[in-house]
Amino acid sequence: MAAGGEQPCISGTKHYCCKNPKPAAFSKCDWVKKGSPPRFEQDFICEDSCPSGQIKLATQVGGMYADNGCFGGARAYCCEPPKPLTPRGDDDPFGGKQNKEFQLLLEGYMKNPTCPATILNPSEGSMFGNTWTKRDIELEAAEYRTLHGRATDCESDRFFRMTSFGSLLLTVSDSSLEPLSLVYDDIFADSYDTELGSANIRSYYRSHPGIDPHALINYVFMNPTAAGQGLRRAASTETTFCHLLPTAKREAARELSGRPKNLSTIASRHITWLQNINVGRPDMSTILDGILNNELSLHYARWQHLNRQGGPMLELAYWIGDTPGVPTGAELDRFRDSSEGNAERFVVFHFHINEETNWLAHVDGRTRIGVQSVQVFHGYDSDGREDVAWRVDNTASTRDGFACPEDELWYIGAATTLPTNQIAEDATFFERLQRWSQMLFDEGYLASRGANLILTGGSTVTNNGQRDIDPNDAGRLLRGGATHPAWGQIMQNVNFLIDGDGFIFHTDEPARLRRRTA
């Protein structure tokens, strides 16, 4: 055999057996009569050797009646050497000691895979914004360095180290990834869902340039049984609700997609857009159910203009309860993050618009607003200032959300064919998302009525008996600091609600829960 200790069989066969973990795969294997060049045109005497640089795995004895071409000696089964997964020295950052460490961390995690979500409860991080920093997580790990839970590997600094290796699967060049990928796929992904394979999650990450790699890999490891279906739901959401942009606008959209997006700071409270393993963090389907049943009531809407993110952003703040500002109790805790004590009072959405795209377009018989991405987070307290209206404080939560590919937009309220042959949970989610999209359009927040608050000087058209903004002559977009001539105020400084044919430009701030600091 390969090590030279096994001799060829006179009769019968031997088996090549390995203990776990399996060795790396051999490649380019073939039977070879001799490793040295043949001395004669017809060379029937075999030498049981391999060419230089190959490894002998087995031999097969020849003879007068053998059918392997060897009348004497034995031929060898030769292979290219495998790429090692064991330590090879400090000059190989991923195939040596670090790879072995990743392997041991994954093996420890697999002994108790529910530990991170149910016991350690680390921050998942903001899925959008690239705000997760190594220092943040190391500080968090230092606070929980003692063991938690039932298994000795349930430790925060181990989890941080494992997810740091995992994020390399998304961010490092392909040529350096194979050793890490082999370990990750063999120990983790193959045990749960092929959708979580290294090639699949790498493709998902690279097709969504705004996603934070640490938050994505954290989601996978904290929801091992649900993350695969979650990524499938995300892909179905994009194909169902996102529409391809006209060609003339794609280059501008692609240029803006590379701009930095610093959307929030690292924190704890979390809503999961994708499925989770139900450990107290509500997923998006649950939140939509609350909105559609008025258990979450709209407290205010607010336009902002974010130059670094490409243009306007509509903030919708929903109060957890059917009457804005009226406190609610445990009966609505399913909309809160129980891992943080069920203290949240708001669910806040940010609808991001890229002004360099056809964000106003005639779609499905009406003028509709095209959204590039939607982000959602919990809110705990309000943060008002004397010169502008109050808003929900957005520094106490991490963010999740949904983003269309860079060449596509979600046109709010447009009819779409919902996917079929889905699991029940996904079918319910898609139905709720479409109903909410239609509600936002019908109520006017993401339609011509809402857009009129940040546009001036344009024309209107009649669509199906309704007056809409003319997408070919929408007027001038008012950025932050510009007063709207029709309303006499800076629209980015005020909250509003749509009331029948008019607007309410004042919404009462709920009692604050903590003293504002200077």
C-alpha positions in Angstrom: 0.0 0.0 0.0 0.9 3.7 0.0 3.2 3.6 3.1 5.0 0.5 1.8 3.9 -1.7 4.6 1.2 -3.7 2.8 2.3 -6.4 0.3 0.4 -7.5 -2.8 -2.2 -10.2 -2.6 -1.4 -13.6 -4.1 -5.2 -14.1 -4.3 -8.3 -12.1 -3.2 -8.3 -8.4 -2.4 -7.6 -5.9 0.3 -9.6 -2.8 1.2 -8.3 0.7 1.8 -10.0 1.9 5.0 -9.7 5.1 7.0 -10.9 6.4 10.3 -12.7 9.8 10.6 -11.8 12.4 9.7 -11.4 11.2 6.2 -8.1 12.1 4.4 -8.1 14.6 1.6 -9.1 13.1 -1.8 -6.5 11.7 -4.2 -6.8 12.8 -7.8 -5.6 11.8 -11.3 -5.4 8.1 -10.4 -4.5 5.3 -12.9 -2.9 1.9 -13.1 0.8 2.2 -14.1 3.0 -0.7 -15.3 6.2 1.0 -14.2 7.3 4.4 -13.1 10.4 4.5 -15.3 10.3 4.9 -19.0 9.9 1.6 -20.9 13.0 0.1 -22.4 11.2 -1.8 -25.1 8.2 -1.1 -27.3 6.4 -4.1 -25.8 7.4 -4.2 -22.1 5.5 -7.0 -20.4 7.5 -7.0 -17.1 5.9 -4.6 -14.6 7.9 -2.9 -11.8 5.3 -2.0 -9.1 6.4 1.7 -9.1 4.9 5.1 -9.8 6.2 8.1 -11.8 8.0 10.8 -9.9 5.6 13.0 -7.9 2.8 10.4 -7.6 1.8 8.1 -4.7 1.3 4.4 -4.9 -2.0 3.3 -3.3 -2.2 -0.3 -4.4 -0.6 -3.0 -6.5 -1.9 -5.8 -8.6 0.2 -8.9 -9.3 0.7 -10.0 -12.9 1.5 -13.4 -14.4 1.1 -15.6 -17.5 -2.7 -15.7 -17.1 -3.3 -12.2 -15.7 -5.4 -9.8 -17.8 -3.6 -6.6 -16.6 -0.9 -6.6 -19.2 1.8 -7.7 -16.8 3.4 -11.1 -17.6 5.7 -10.6 -14.7 6.0 -8.4 -11.6 3.0 -6.2 -10.5 1.5 -2.9 -11.7 0.8 0.0 -9.4 -2.2 2.2 -8.8 -0.7 5.7 -8.8 -2.3 9.1 -7.8 -1.4 12.7 -7.5 -0.8 13.5 -3.9 -3.8 15.0 -2.0 -3.8 18.6 -0.8 -3.2 18.1 3.0 -5.7 19.2 5.6 -3.2 18.6 8.4 -0.7 21.3 9.6 2.0 22.1 7.0 3.6 25.1 8.6 3.0 28.8 9.2 3.6 29.7 5.6 0.2 28.3 4.6 -2.5 30.4 6.3 -5.5 28.1 5.5 -4.2 24.6 4.8 -2.1 24.2 7.9 -2.6 25.0 11.6 -5.5 27.4 11.0 -7.3 24.8 9.0 -6.8 22.2 11.7 -8.1 24.7 14.3 -11.2 25.4 12.2 -11.7 21.6 12.0 -11.5 21.2 15.8 -13.8 24.2 16.4 -16.4 22.8 14.0 -16.2 19.3 15.6 -16.8 21.0 19.0 -19.7 23.0 17.6 -21.4 19.8 16.2 -21.5 18.3 19.7 -24.0 21.0 20.7 -25.1 23.0 17.6 -28.0 24.8 19.4 -25.7 26.3 22.0 -25.0 29.6 20.2 -28.6 30.5 19.7 -30.1 29.1 23.0 -27.3 29.6 25.5 -24.6 32.0 24.4 -27.0 34.3 22.5 -24.4 36.5 20.9 -25.4 39.4 18.7 -26.1 38.2 15.2 -24.9 41.5 13.7 -26.4 43.7 11.1 -27.0 41.8 7.9 -26.6 45.0 6.0 -23.9 47.6 6.5 -20.6 45.9 7.1 -20.5 47.2 10.6 -19.4 44.1 12.4 -15.8 44.5 13.7 -13.4 42.1 15.2 -13.0 44.3 18.3 -16.8 44.3 19.0 -16.9 40.5 19.0 -13.7 40.1 21.0 -15.1 42.4 23.7 -18.3 40.4 23.8 -16.4 37.1 24.0 -14.3 38.4 26.9 -17.5 39.0 28.9 -18.6 35.4 28.4 -15.4 33.5 28.6 -16.7 31.1 31.2 -18.4 28.0 30.0 -22.1 28.0 29.2 -24.4 25.1 28.7 -24.0 21.4 28.5 -21.0 20.9 26.3 -17.4 22.0 27.0 -17.3 23.6 23.5 -20.2 25.9 24.3 -18.0 29.0 24.8 -18.3 32.4 23.3 -14.7 32.9 22.3 -14.7 29.5 20.5 -17.9 30.6 18.6 -16.3 33.9 17.6 -13.2 32.1 16.4 -15.2 29.6 14.4 -17.3 32.3 12.7 -14.2 34.3 11.9 -12.9 31.3 10.0 -16.3 30.9 8.4 -16.4 34.4 7.1 -13.2 33.8 5.2 -15.2 31.3 3.1 -17.1 34.4 1.8 -14.3 37.0 1.5 -11.1 35.3 0.6 -10.1 34.5 -3.0 -11.2 31.1 -4.4 -7.6 29.8 -4.8 -7.1 30.0 -1.0 -10.4 28.6 0.1 -10.3 24.9 -0.8 -8.9 23.6 2.4 -11.3 25.6 4.5 -14.2 24.7 2.2 -13.4 20.9 2.5 -13.5 21.0 6.3 -16.7 23.2 6.4 -18.6 21.1 3.9 -17.6 17.7 5.3 -18.2 18.5 9.0 -21.0 21.1 8.9 -22.9 21.6 5.6 -23.2 18.0 4.6 -24.8 17.3 8.0 -27.6 19.8 7.5 -28.4 21.1 4.1 -26.7 21.2 0.7 -27.9 24.8 0.4 -25.4 25.7 3.1 -22.4 24.3 1.1 -19.5 26.7 0.9 -20.0 27.2 -2.9 -23.6 28.1 -2.4 -23.2 30.6 0.5 -20.2 32.2 -1.3 -22.4 32.7 -4.4 -25.2 34.2 -2.3 -22.8 36.6 -0.6 -21.1 37.8 -3.7 -24.4 38.4 -5.5 -25.5 40.7 -2.6 -22.7 43.3 -2.2 -24.4 45.1 0.7 -24.5 42.0 3.0 -22.1 41.8 6.0 -20.2 38.5 5.8 -19.9 38.0 9.5 -23.6 38.5 10.0 -24.4 36.0 7.2 -22.2 33.3 8.6 -23.4 34.0 12.1 -27.0 33.4 10.8 -26.0 30.1 9.3 -24.3 28.8 12.5 -27.0 30.1 14.8 -29.8 28.5 12.7 -28.3 25.3 11.3 -31.6 23.5 10.7 -33.4 26.6 9.3 -30.7 28.5 7.4 -30.8 26.4 4.3 -34.5 26.9 3.8 -34.0 30.5 4.7 -31.6 31.0 1.8 -34.0 29.2 -0.5 -36.8 31.6 0.6 -34.5 34.6 0.0 -33.8 33.4 -3.6 -37.5 32.8 -4.2 -38.3 36.3 -2.8 -35.9 37.9 -5.3 -37.2 36.1 -8.3 -40.8 36.7 -7.3 -40.7 40.4 -6.3 -37.7 42.0 -8.0 -38.1 43.3 -11.6 -35.2 43.8 -14.0 -34.2 47.4 -14.6 -34.2 49.0 -18.0 -30.7 48.6 -19.6 -30.0 52.4 -19.7 -30.1 52.6 -15.9 -28.0 49.6 -15.0 -24.5 51.1 -15.1 -25.5 53.9 -12.8 -27.1 51.5 -10.4 -24.0 49.2 -10.4 -21.8 52.2 -9.7 -23.8 53.2 -6.7 -23.9 49.6 -5.4 -20.2 49.9 -4.6 -20.6 53.0 -2.3 -20.0 52.4 1.4 -23.1 51.7 3.4 -22.6 52.4 7.1 -26.1 51.7 8.2 -26.0 51.0 12.0 -23.9 50.2 14.9 -23.4 46.7 16.4 -26.0 45.9 19.0 -28.3 43.1 20.1 -32.1 43.2 19.5 -32.9 41.4 16.3 -35.6 40.6 13.8 -34.7 37.8 11.4 -36.0 38.3 7.8 -35.1 34.7 7.0 -36.2 31.6 9.0 -34.7 30.9 12.4 -34.8 28.1 14.9 -37.4 30.0 17.0 -35.4 30.9 20.0 -37.2 34.2 20.8 -36.2 36.3 17.7 -39.3 36.9 15.6 -38.9 36.3 11.9 -40.3 38.6 9.1 -43.4 36.4 8.5 -44.5 36.9 12.1 -44.0 40.7 11.9 -46.0 40.9 8.7 -48.8 39.0 10.3 -48.9 41.6 13.1 -49.0 44.5 10.6 -51.8 42.9 8.5 -53.9 42.2 11.7 -53.2 45.7 13.2 -51.4 44.3 16.2 -48.5 46.5 14.9 -49.9 50.0 14.1 -48.1 52.6 12.0 -46.9 55.4 14.3 -45.3 57.6 11.7 -43.6 57.8 8.3 -40.5 59.9 7.6 -38.5 60.6 4.5 -34.8 60.9 4.7 -32.2 61.5 2.0 -29.0 59.4 2.2 -26.4 60.5 -0.4 -24.0 57.7 0.5 -26.7 55.1 -0.1 -28.0 56.5 -3.4 -31.0 58.6 -2.5 -34.3 58.8 -0.6 -35.2 56.4 2.2 -38.7 56.1 3.7 -38.8 55.1 7.4 -42.0 53.5 8.7 -42.2 53.0 12.4 -44.8 50.5 13.7 -45.8 50.5 17.4 -46.1 47.1 18.9 -49.8 47.4 19.8 -53.0 48.4 18.0 -52.9 52.0 19.3 -49.6 54.0 18.8 -48.1 55.1 22.1 -50.3 52.9 24.3 -48.1 50.4 26.2 -48.7 46.7 25.7 -47.7 43.6 27.6 -46.7 40.0 27.2 -49.6 39.2 24.9 -47.6 40.8 22.0 -44.2 39.4 23.0 -44.0 37.3 19.9 -43.1 40.5 18.0 -40.3 41.2 20.4 -36.8 39.7 21.1 -37.2 37.6 24.2 -33.5 37.1 24.4 -33.3 40.8 25.3 -36.1 40.8 27.8 -39.1 41.7 25.5 -38.4 45.4 26.0 -38.9 46.5 22.4 -41.7 48.9 21.6 -41.2 49.5 17.8 -40.6 47.6 14.6 -39.0 50.0 12.1 -38.5 49.6 8.3 -36.2 51.5 6.0 -37.1 51.4 2.3 -34.0 52.4 0.3 -34.3 54.0 -3.1 -31.5 54.4 -5.6 -32.3 57.6 -7.4 -30.0 56.7 -10.3 -32.4 53.8 -11.3 -35.9 53.9 -12.7 -37.3 54.2 -9.2 -40.5 55.7 -10.6 -41.9 53.6 -13.4 -45.2 52.6 -15.1 -45.6 49.1 -13.9 -48.8 47.0 -13.8 -51.0 49.9 -14.9 -49.8 52.5 -12.3 -46.8 54.6 -11.4 -45.0 52.7 -8.8 -42.0 53.2 -6.6 -39.1 50.8 -7.1 -37.2 49.9 -3.9 -33.6 48.6 -3.9 -33.6 47.2 -0.4 -35.7 47.0 2.8 -34.2 46.8 6.3 -35.9 46.1 9.5 -35.0 46.4 13.1 -36.4 46.7 16.6 -36.7 50.0 18.4 -36.7 50.5 22.1 -36.8 54.3 22.8 -37.4 57.6 20.9 -34.8 60.2 20.2 -36.2 63.7 19.6 -34.4 67.1 19.1 -35.7 70.6 19.2 -35.3 71.4 15.5 -36.7 68.2 14.0 -39.5 65.7 14.8 -38.8 62.8 17.0 -37.7 59.4 15.6 -37.2 55.9 16.9 -33.6 55.6 18.3 -32.0 53.3 15.7 -28.7 52.5 17.6 -30.0 49.8 19.9 -30.6 47.0 17.3 -29.0 45.1 14.6 -30.6 45.0 11.1 -31.8 42.3 8.8 -33.7 42.8 5.5 -34.1 42.0 1.9 -32.3 43.4 -1.1 -32.9 43.0 -4.8 -29.9 42.2 -7.1 -28.2 45.4 -8.3 -30.0 45.3 -11.7 -33.5 44.9 -10.2 -36.0 46.7 -8.1 -39.1 45.8 -6.0 -42.0 47.8 -7.4 -44.3 48.2 -4.5 -47.9 47.0 -5.1 -47.2 45.4 -8.5 -49.0 42.2 -9.2 -46.8 39.1 -9.2 -47.3 35.4 -9.5 -46.4 33.8 -6.1 -44.2 30.7 -6.3 -45.9 27.3 -6.1 -44.8 24.0 -4.6 -43.5 25.8 -1.5 -43.4 24.5 2.0 -46.4 25.9 4.1 -44.3 28.4 6.0 -42.8 29.9 2.8 -46.2 30.1 1.0 -47.6 32.0 4.0 -44.7 34.4 4.0 -45.0 35.2 0.3 -48.7 35.8 0.6 -48.2 38.1 3.6 -45.4 40.0 1.8 -47.6 40.6 -1.2 -50.5 41.8 0.9 -48.3 44.2 2.8 -46.8 45.5 -0.5 -50.3 46.2 -1.8 -51.3 47.9 1.4 -48.3 50.2 1.3 -49.3 51.2 -2.3 -53.0 51.5 -1.6 -52.5 53.7 1.5 -50.1 55.9 -0.5 -46.9 55.7 1.6 -45.0 54.0 -1.2 -47.0 55.5 -4.1 -47.4 58.8 -5.8 -49.0 60.4 -2.8 -46.1 59.7 -0.5 -43.5 60.6 -3.2 -45.2 64.0 -3.8 -43.7 65.0 -0.4 -40.1 64.9 -1.8 -40.8 65.8 -5.5 -41.7 69.2 -6.9 -42.4 70.7 -10.3 -43.4 67.5 -12.1 -46.4 66.4 -14.1 -49.2 63.9 -13.5 -50.8 61.3 -15.6 -54.1 59.4 -15.3 -53.8 55.7 -14.8 -56.9 53.6 -14.4 -58.8 56.7 -13.3 -56.2 57.6 -10.7 -53.8 60.6 -10.7 -50.2 59.5 -10.6 -46.9 61.1 -10.9 -45.7 61.0 -14.5 -42.5 58.9 -14.3 -41.2 60.6 -17.5 -41.6 64.1 -15.9 -41.5 63.5 -12.1 -39.9 66.8 -11.3 -37.1 67.7 -9.0 -36.1 65.5 -6.0 -35.8 67.5 -2.8 -32.8 66.5 -0.8 -32.2 67.1 2.9 -32.4 70.8 3.9 -34.6 71.9 1.0 -38.0 73.3 1.8 -40.9 71.9 -0.1 -42.7 74.9 -1.8 -46.2 73.3 -1.5 -45.9 72.4 2.2 -43.5 75.1 3.5 -41.3 72.8 5.5 -38.3 70.5 5.1 -39.9 67.2 4.6 -36.9 65.2 6.0 -37.5 67.0 9.4 -41.1 66.0 9.9 -43.1 62.8 10.6 -46.3 62.3 8.7 -49.3 60.0 8.4 -51.7 59.9 5.4 -55.2 60.8 6.5 -57.8 60.4 3.7 -56.9 63.0 1.1 -54.5 64.9 3.4 -51.5 64.5 5.6 -51.0 64.8 9.4 -47.5 66.4 10.0 -47.4 65.8 13.7 -47.3 62.5 15.6 -47.1 62.3 19.4 -43.9 61.0 20.8 -44.4 58.2 23.4 -43.0 58.7 26.9 -39.3 58.1 26.8 -37.8 55.2 28.8 -34.4 56.8 29.5 -33.0 60.2 30.0 -31.5 61.7 26.9 -27.8 62.3 27.2 -26.0 65.3 25.7 
